[in-house]
Amino acid sequence: MQSMWKGSVSFGLVNVPVKLYAATEDHDVRFHQVHAADGGRVKMVRTCSVDGQPVAYADLAKAYETSSGELVVMEERDFDALPVPGKREIDVLEFVPSDQVDPVLFDRSYYLEPEARALKPYVLLREALRTTERTALVRVVLRQKAQLAALRVRDDVILMQTMLWPDEVRRATFDVLHTDAEVRPQELAMASSLIDSLSSDFDPDEYHDDYREALLEVIDRKVAGGAGVPADTATVPEDEGDAIVVDLMAALRESVKRTSAGEDARAQNRPAGPATRAAPKKAAAKKAAAKKAVGTKSAASKPTPRKAAGPTKAAAKKAASKPARRRSA
């Protein structure tokens, strides 16, 4: 796997240098748009909707459309003043019971690999999360966008899952569910019996994408008939960065010392019951500041489109001299 990000996990005074890897991959069969007559790739040209002229990449700008239909063009200096946290740090905000984090909030998943010199603090954090059954809520900047994420343990690896903001989850408001529907005990017993008859342990390896496999078989037959064209592969450069691991025991001892003064107050204010707790004022203020720092979303945070590379003169001349490719059957 190719790492896509390099930084450190920061909790208390402990920094754990890590590399970030995508934990999932999309296996959907993707197609290119081509000219049906000769199979040539169709290229998209950016044009202005006002004058109809092509727009160079250097002339592109970001704009936000308001609810009234006005466009606000943004400049680079507008983004410089925004409160963005450290770009190479996964900052732990708090540890919460894992069963309190609704899976609907999870977005993308990433594996965290420790550097060799940071193995011990990495294992310490992993085992602490496992034994306490807690999930670490963190703040991280990915693709120039500050995001909320969660750290939890999967097998022997710490998994980071980016999270949606609460206002991004739609509420299920279906009026039909408020209509009375009587379910008889006999019907419920029969449904429960059917569920029991189909119950088993979950094994993801038993499930396959039959449509994708059949589609690939069709493509393989066309390739065997001479319709295949080699595809170029691109590599993603590894991000640069570095972090320093402080003495683990000293950092832990100092972190505990700094927070011990607030532990008694937290215990006194905590209501009965495992699922609720009252946060101290300082922690609440820190959490509010963190939300304010990264909570504002706009279209300005969308990634900048990449420049479509045009063919060189030599490549164009070479392509023109080639005979048209035979159209696949």
C-alpha positions in Angstrom: 0.0 0.0 0.0 1.1 3.6 -0.7 0.8 6.0 2.3 -1.1 9.1 1.5 -0.3 11.2 4.6 2.4 11.5 7.2 2.1 13.1 10.6 1.5 12.3 14.3 -1.2 11.4 16.8 -1.1 13.8 19.7 -2.7 13.0 23.0 -1.5 14.8 26.2 2.2 15.3 25.7 2.7 12.1 23.7 3.2 12.3 19.9 3.0 9.1 17.9 4.5 9.5 14.3 2.2 7.6 11.9 1.6 7.1 8.2 -2.0 7.1 6.8 -3.2 4.4 4.4 -6.6 4.1 2.8 -8.4 1.1 4.4 -10.8 0.5 1.6 -10.8 0.6 -2.2 -13.4 0.9 -4.8 -13.7 -2.1 -7.2 -16.4 -0.7 -9.4 -15.7 -1.2 -13.1 -15.1 2.3 -14.5 -15.4 3.3 -18.1 -14.0 6.1 -20.3 -15.9 8.1 -22.8 -14.5 7.5 -26.3 -15.4 8.4 -29.9 -17.5 5.5 -31.2 -16.0 5.8 -34.7 -12.4 5.2 -33.8 -12.2 4.6 -30.1 -10.3 7.9 -29.4 -10.6 9.2 -25.8 -12.9 12.2 -25.4 -11.3 15.1 -23.5 -13.2 17.7 -21.5 -12.4 21.3 -22.1 -13.2 24.0 -19.5 -15.2 26.8 -21.1 -16.7 30.0 -19.7 -20.5 30.0 -19.7 -20.5 33.8 -20.4 -18.2 34.2 -23.4 -17.9 30.5 -24.4 -14.1 30.7 -24.5 -11.7 28.0 -23.1 -10.4 28.8 -19.6 -6.8 28.1 -18.6 -6.1 26.5 -15.3 -4.2 29.6 -14.1 -7.4 31.6 -14.6 -9.6 29.5 -12.5 -11.0 30.8 -9.2 -13.3 29.4 -6.4 -16.7 30.9 -6.0 -19.6 30.2 -3.6 -23.2 30.6 -4.7 -25.5 32.1 -2.1 -29.1 31.2 -1.5 -30.1 34.3 -3.5 -28.2 33.1 -6.5 -25.2 35.4 -6.2 -21.6 34.2 -6.8 -18.9 35.2 -4.3 -15.5 34.8 -5.9 -12.8 33.8 -3.3 -9.2 34.8 -3.3 -6.2 33.0 -1.7 -5.9 35.7 1.0 -9.5 35.0 2.0 -8.4 31.5 3.1 -5.2 32.5 4.8 -7.1 34.1 7.7 -9.2 30.9 8.4 -8.5 29.0 11.6 -7.0 25.8 10.4 -5.3 23.4 12.9 -1.9 21.8 12.4 -1.8 20.1 9.0 0.5 17.3 10.2 -1.2 16.4 13.5 -4.1 14.2 14.6 -5.2 16.0 17.7 -7.1 13.9 20.2 -10.1 16.0 21.6 -11.6 13.5 24.0 -12.2 9.8 24.6 -15.8 8.6 24.6 -17.6 5.3 25.1 -17.5 3.4 21.8 -21.2 2.5 21.9 -22.1 6.1 22.0 -20.7 6.8 18.5 -23.5 6.2 15.9 -22.0 4.4 12.9 -24.1 6.6 10.6 -21.6 9.3 11.3 -18.6 7.4 9.8 -17.4 8.4 6.4 -14.0 7.1 5.1 -11.6 4.7 6.9 -7.8 4.8 7.1 -5.2 2.6 8.7 -2.5 4.2 10.9 0.9 2.6 10.7 3.5 3.7 13.3 7.1 4.5 12.6 9.5 2.0 14.0 10.7 4.4 16.7 7.1 5.0 17.8 6.0 1.4 18.1 5.7 1.5 22.0 3.5 4.6 22.3 1.4 3.3 19.4 0.8 0.0 21.1 0.1 1.8 24.4 -2.6 3.9 22.7 -4.0 0.8 20.9 -4.3 -1.3 24.1 -5.7 1.6 26.1 -8.5 2.1 23.6 -9.1 -1.7 23.5 -9.2 -2.2 27.3 -11.3 0.9 28.1 -13.7 0.3 25.2 -13.3 3.9 24.3 -13.1 5.7 20.9 -10.8 8.8 20.5 -12.5 11.7 18.9 -9.8 13.6 16.9 -9.4 16.6 14.7 -7.3 16.3 11.5 -6.7 18.2 8.3 -7.0 16.1 5.1 -6.9 17.5 1.6 -6.8 21.1 3.1 -10.0 20.4 5.0 -10.4 20.2 8.8 -12.4 17.1 9.7 -13.7 15.3 12.8 -12.6 11.7 13.0 -12.6 8.7 15.3 -9.8 6.4 16.3 -10.7 2.8 17.2 -9.0 -0.6 17.1 -9.5 -3.1 14.3 -7.5 -6.3 14.8 -4.0 -5.0 15.8 -4.2 -1.7 13.9 -5.6 1.7 14.9 -8.2 2.7 12.4 -9.1 6.3 11.8 -12.6 7.0 10.4 -13.5 10.5 9.3 -16.9 11.6 10.5 -19.8 13.6 9.2 -20.9 16.6 11.1 -24.3 16.1 12.9 -26.0 18.5 10.5 -25.0 16.4 7.6 -27.1 13.4 8.7 -30.6 13.6 7.5 -33.5 13.0 9.9 -35.9 10.2 8.9 -39.3 12.0 8.9 -41.8 9.6 7.4 -45.4 10.4 8.2 -46.5 6.9 7.4 -44.6 5.6 10.4 -46.9 7.6 12.7 -49.9 5.6 11.4 -51.1 2.9 13.8 -50.2 -0.6 12.5 -51.4 -3.5 14.7 -49.0 -6.5 14.8 -50.5 -9.6 16.3 -48.4 -11.8 18.6 -48.7 -14.7 16.2 -47.3 -12.6 13.3 -44.4 -11.5 15.5 -43.7 -15.0 16.6 -43.7 -16.2 12.9 -41.3 -13.4 11.9 -39.0 -14.2 14.7 -39.0 -17.8 13.8 -38.1 -16.9 10.2 -35.2 -14.7 11.4 -33.9 -17.6 13.6 -34.0 -20.0 10.6 -31.8 -17.6 8.6 -29.5 -16.5 11.4 -25.7 -17.2 11.2 -22.4 -15.6 12.0 -21.3 -12.9 9.6 -18.6 -13.9 7.2 -17.9 -11.1 4.6 -15.9 -13.6 2.4 -19.2 -15.4 1.6 -20.5 -12.4 -0.4 -19.4 -11.5 -3.9 -20.2 -8.8 -6.4 -21.8 -11.1 -9.1 -22.5 -8.2 -11.4 -18.9 -7.0 -11.4 -17.6 -10.5 -12.0 -19.9 -11.0 -15.0 -19.0 -7.6 -16.4 -15.3 -8.4 -16.2 -15.9 -11.7 -18.0 -17.4 -9.7 -20.9 -14.4 -7.4 -20.9 -12.0 -10.3 -20.9 -13.7 -11.8 -23.9 -13.3 -8.5 -25.8 -9.7 -8.2 -24.8 -9.1 -11.7 -26.1 -10.6 -10.5 -29.4 -7.9 -7.8 -29.7 -9.9 -4.9 -28.3 -7.7 -4.3 -25.3 -5.5 -1.2 -24.9 -2.7 -0.9 -22.3 -3.5 1.6 -19.6 -0.9 3.9 -17.9 -0.5 3.7 -14.2 0.1 6.7 -11.9 1.7 6.8 -8.5 0.8 9.1 -5.7 3.9 10.8 -4.1 4.4 10.2 -0.5 3.9 13.2 1.8 6.9 14.5 3.7 6.9 15.2 7.4 8.5 14.4 10.6 7.6 14.1 14.3 9.6 13.7 17.5 8.7 11.1 20.1 9.2 12.5 23.6 10.1 10.2 26.5 6.9 8.2 26.9 6.7 7.8 30.7 7.7 11.4 31.3 5.0 12.6 28.9 2.4 10.4 30.4 3.3 11.4 33.9 3.2 15.1 33.0 -0.1 14.7 31.2 -1.7 13.0 34.1 -0.3 15.6 36.5 -1.7 18.5 34.5 -5.2 17.0 34.4 -5.3 15.5 38.0 -6.5 18.8 39.4 -9.7 18.6 37.4 -10.4 14.9 38.0 -12.0 15.4 41.4 -14.3 18.1 40.0 -15.2 15.9 37.1 -16.1 13.0 39.4 -18.3 15.2 41.6 -20.2 16.6 38.6 -20.6 13.2 36.9 -24.3 12.0 37.1 -25.1 8.4 37.9 -25.2 6.0 35.0 -22.5 4.8 32.6 -23.8 6.6 29.5 -23.8 10.2 30.8 -21.2 12.5 32.3 -20.8 16.2 33.0 -17.7 17.8 31.4 -15.8 20.4 33.3 -16.0 24.0 32.1 -12.5 24.0 30.7 -13.1 20.9 28.7 -16.5 22.3 27.4 -14.8 25.5 26.4 -12.0 23.6 24.6 -14.6 21.5 22.8 -16.6 24.5 21.8 -13.5 26.3 20.5 -12.6 23.2 18.5 -16.1 23.0 16.9 -15.9 26.7 16.1 -12.5 26.3 14.6 -13.5 23.6 12.1 -17.3 23.7 12.0 -17.9 26.2 9.2 -18.3 24.5 5.8 -18.5 26.0 2.4 -17.9 25.2 -1.2 -14.5 26.9 -0.8 -13.3 23.7 0.9 -13.8 21.6 -2.3 -10.6 20.3 -3.8 -9.2 22.3 -6.7 -9.7 20.5 -10.0 -6.6 19.1 -11.6 -5.3 20.5 -14.8 -6.1 18.4 -17.8 -2.8 17.7 -19.5 -2.9 18.3 -23.3 -0.9 16.3 -25.8 2.5 17.5 -26.8 3.2 18.4 -30.4 5.3 15.3 -30.9 2.5 13.1 -29.5 -0.1 14.8 -31.6 2.0 14.2 -34.8 2.6 10.6 -33.9 -1.1 10.0 -33.2 -2.1 11.6 -36.5 0.3 9.3 -38.4 -1.2 6.1 -36.8 -4.1 4.4 -38.7 -7.5 4.5 -37.0 -8.0 1.8 -34.4 -10.5 -1.0 -35.4 -13.8 -0.5 -33.7 -14.5 -3.3 -31.3 -17.5 -5.5 -32.0 
